């Protein structure tokens, strides 16, 4: 009877648990900070047991790892190295959905020596995106063709009818993580040249992007796309961009928040934890350096710091700041700094309602030159919606691939040793097959 240790009980973990519970021989131990939380998460899954585990307690972590055949780490990525080291020591396999960091990659030789598989990057992005990128690239190369341009954009969004706020966005995970990602610099290849965009300029390079005419989307690059020339074996590609999708209006709004100083995490005295509550209008006046907290004066101060493409855009963004409550008497959370105070406020106003659904949209676009010189534009597209009262699209598309990969490691289908990611056909083809049977696949089309 395979014994599986599932670390984490967040929203993506339950589809993983449910998939693994389809096999009656599997027994899954769910570990969370408290046993009651793990037990509530398990619900009526008969093959699962709840335990309390503090992953910062290395002795307790090692003990739990040693008692199982495989560990799934769905806790914050900062703990993965600790988990993998424990797994190497006790010769246990590991599955994560996170990117292979430099620190994880450095453990490859030790994992090989221990004879274990450490499978990573098997959610949706990263994960399913890799499967269909490598599939098309391998097919084109096998026929003697070349990939001249590779664009890959993914967005976890509210369904269009649920995008009813100034950002057109809702939080299903940490708003801090979402906003901090918007401060990251980006690097990519464009027309044969390496392009670098500084974090504060990221939103300014967002552009309209067309997948389906019914969606008003914009796209911007995400972190460093340049390693994918090697990872995907496309040295011939002049353009390689991996990025993020949002609804129109989002980048301009975020850009204004950046210019206002609202995404700064430096301490702000009047937001110090334990201090007297202060109205948002007073916090905004402090951040903007305004001597007045009157709305008209605050709007003028915002306008002096931000650049707008039109009067209409300026009006839309000012109204949005009002909707958030930044001009109001509403108390600002005593979170220590502007970023965390804003995060707490956005989270309270921009959650999914019980009858609302999310959407995941992912598309690869390949510009191909065939052996005979013929040119082709090919796309691979996934568009999936969450089910109110059931799994969100994001939870399903991260959790199910993780569960499928876990089962394949247990069954010996994925047998490569060391630090593994789904970037070769040997690993990918069985994953594509099993996921397609579960309704998770990209639609491949020639569009030009």
RABEL-V738976 format. One record per residue. RES is the residue in three letters. PHI is phi as a letter, one per 30 degrees, with the letter a starting at -180 (999 if undefined). Layout:
BEGIN
((RES & PHI) (RES & PHI))
END
This chain:
BEGIN
((UNK & 999) (UNK & d) (UNK & c) (UNK & c) (UNK & c) (UNK & c) (UNK & c) (UNK & j) (UNK & b) (UNK & d) (UNK & d) (UNK & d) (UNK & d) (UNK & d) (UNK & d) (UNK & d) (UNK & e) (UNK & d) (UNK & d) (UNK & d) (UNK & d) (UNK & d) (UNK & c) (UNK & d) (UNK & d) (UNK & d) (UNK & b) (UNK & c) (UNK & c) (UNK & c) (UNK & c) (UNK & b) (UNK & d) (UNK & b) (UNK & d) (UNK & d) (UNK & d) (UNK & d) (UNK & d) (UNK & d) (UNK & d) (UNK & d) (UNK & i) (UNK & c) (UNK & d) (UNK & d) (UNK & d) (UNK & c) (UNK & b) (UNK & c) (UNK & b) (UNK & c) (UNK & b) (UNK & c) (UNK & d) (UNK & d) (UNK & d) (UNK & d) (UNK & d) (UNK & d) (UNK & d) (UNK & d) (UNK & d) (UNK & d) (UNK & d) (UNK & d) (UNK & c) (UNK & b) (UNK & c) (UNK & a) (UNK & c) (UNK & c) (UNK & c) (UNK & c) (UNK & c) (UNK & e) (UNK & e) (UNK & d) (UNK & c) (UNK & d) (UNK & d) (UNK & d) (UNK & d) (UNK & d) (UNK & d) (UNK & d) (UNK & d) (UNK & d) (UNK & e) (UNK & c) (UNK & h) (UNK & c) (UNK & d) (UNK & b) (UNK & b) (UNK & b) (UNK & c) (UNK & d) (UNK & d) (UNK & d) (UNK & d) (UNK & e) (UNK & d) (UNK & d) (UNK & e) (UNK & d) (UNK & c) (UNK & e) (UNK & d) (UNK & d) (UNK & d) (UNK & d) (UNK & d) (UNK & d) (UNK & i) (UNK & c) (UNK & c) (UNK & c) (UNK & d) (UNK & b) (UNK & h) (UNK & b) (UNK & c) (UNK & c) (UNK & b) (UNK & d) (UNK & k) (UNK & e) (UNK & e) (UNK & e) (UNK & e) (UNK & d) (UNK & d) (UNK & d) (UNK & e) (UNK & d) (UNK & e) (UNK & d) (UNK & d) (UNK & d) (UNK & d) (UNK & d) (UNK & c) (UNK & i) (UNK & c) (UNK & b) (UNK & c) (UNK & c) (UNK & b) (UNK & b) (UNK & c) (UNK & b) (UNK & b) (UNK & b) (UNK & b) (UNK & c) (UNK & b) (UNK & d) (UNK & e) (UNK & e) (UNK & d) (UNK & c) (UNK & c) (UNK & c) (UNK & a) (UNK & d) (UNK & c) (UNK & i) (UNK & b) (UNK & b) (UNK & c) (UNK & c) (UNK & b) (UNK & e) (UNK & d) (UNK & d) (UNK & d) (UNK & d) (UNK & d) (UNK & d) (UNK & d) (UNK & d) (UNK & c) (UNK & d) (UNK & d) (UNK & b) (UNK & b) (UNK & a) (UNK & c) (UNK & b) (UNK & h) (UNK & i) (UNK & c) (UNK & d) (UNK & c) (UNK & b) (UNK & b) (UNK & d) (UNK & e) (UNK & d) (UNK & c) (UNK & e) (UNK & d) (UNK & d) (UNK & c) (UNK & d) (UNK & b) (UNK & e) (UNK & b) (UNK & c) (UNK & c) (UNK & c) (UNK & e) (UNK & d) (UNK & c) (UNK & d) (UNK & c) (UNK & b) (UNK & b) (UNK & b) (UNK & d) (UNK & b) (UNK & h) (UNK & c) (UNK & d) (UNK & d) (UNK & d) (UNK & d) (UNK & d) (UNK & d) (UNK & e) (UNK & c) (UNK & h) (UNK & b) (UNK & d) (UNK & d) (UNK & d) (UNK & d) (UNK & b) (UNK & b) (UNK & b) (UNK & c) (UNK & a) (UNK & c) (UNK & c) (UNK & b) (UNK & d) (UNK & e) (UNK & j) (UNK & d) (UNK & d) (UNK & d) (UNK & d) (UNK & d) (UNK & e) (UNK & d) (UNK & d) (UNK & d) (UNK & d) (UNK & d) (UNK & j) (UNK & d) (UNK & c) (UNK & d) (UNK & c) (UNK & d) (UNK & e) (UNK & b) (UNK & e) (UNK & d) (UNK & c) (UNK & e) (UNK & d) (UNK & j) (UNK & d) (UNK & d) (UNK & d) (UNK & b) (UNK & d) (UNK & e) (UNK & d) (UNK & d) (UNK & d) (UNK & d) (UNK & e) (UNK & d) (UNK & d) (UNK & d) (UNK & i) (UNK & c) (UNK & d) (UNK & b) (UNK & c) (UNK & d) (UNK & e) (UNK & d) (UNK & d) (UNK & d) (UNK & d) (UNK & d) (UNK & d) (UNK & d) (UNK & d) (UNK & d) (UNK & c) (UNK & c) (UNK & c) (UNK & b) (UNK & d) (UNK & a) (UNK & d) (UNK & d) (UNK & d) (UNK & e) (UNK & d) (UNK & d) (UNK & d) (UNK & d) (UNK & d) (UNK & d) (UNK & d) (UNK & d) (UNK & d) (UNK & d) (UNK & j) (UNK & d) (UNK & c) (UNK & c) (UNK & d) (UNK & e) (UNK & d) (UNK & d) (UNK & e) (UNK & d) (UNK & c) (UNK & j) (UNK & a) (UNK & d) (UNK & e) (UNK & d) (UNK & d) (UNK & d) (UNK & e) (UNK & d) (UNK & d) (UNK & d) (UNK & d) (UNK & d) (UNK & c) (UNK & b) (UNK & c) (UNK & d) (UNK & d) (UNK & d) (UNK & c) (UNK & c) (UNK & b) (UNK & c) (UNK & b) (UNK & c) (UNK & b) (UNK & b) (UNK & b) (UNK & c) (UNK & b) (UNK & c) (UNK & c) (UNK & c) (UNK & c) (UNK & d) (UNK & e) (UNK & d) (UNK & j) (UNK & d) (UNK & c) (UNK & b) (UNK & c) (UNK & b) (UNK & b) (UNK & b) (UNK & b) (UNK & b) (UNK & b) (UNK & b) (UNK & c) (UNK & d) (UNK & c) (UNK & e) (UNK & i) (UNK & b) (UNK & d) (UNK & d) (UNK & d) (UNK & d) (UNK & d) (UNK & d) (UNK & d) (UNK & c) (UNK & d) (UNK & d) (UNK & e) (UNK & d) (UNK & d) (UNK & d) (UNK & d) (UNK & e) (UNK & d) (UNK & d) (UNK & d) (UNK & d) (UNK & d) (UNK & i) (UNK & d) (UNK & c) (UNK & b) (UNK & e) (UNK & c) (UNK & j) (UNK & d) (UNK & c) (UNK & b) (UNK & d) (UNK & b) (UNK & b) (UNK & d) (UNK & e) (UNK & d) (UNK & d) (UNK & e) (UNK & d) (UNK & d) (UNK & e) (UNK & d) (UNK & d) (UNK & d) (UNK & d) (UNK & d) (UNK & c) (UNK & i) (UNK & c) (UNK & a) (UNK & c) (UNK & d) (UNK & c) (UNK & b) (UNK & c) (UNK & c) (UNK & a))
END
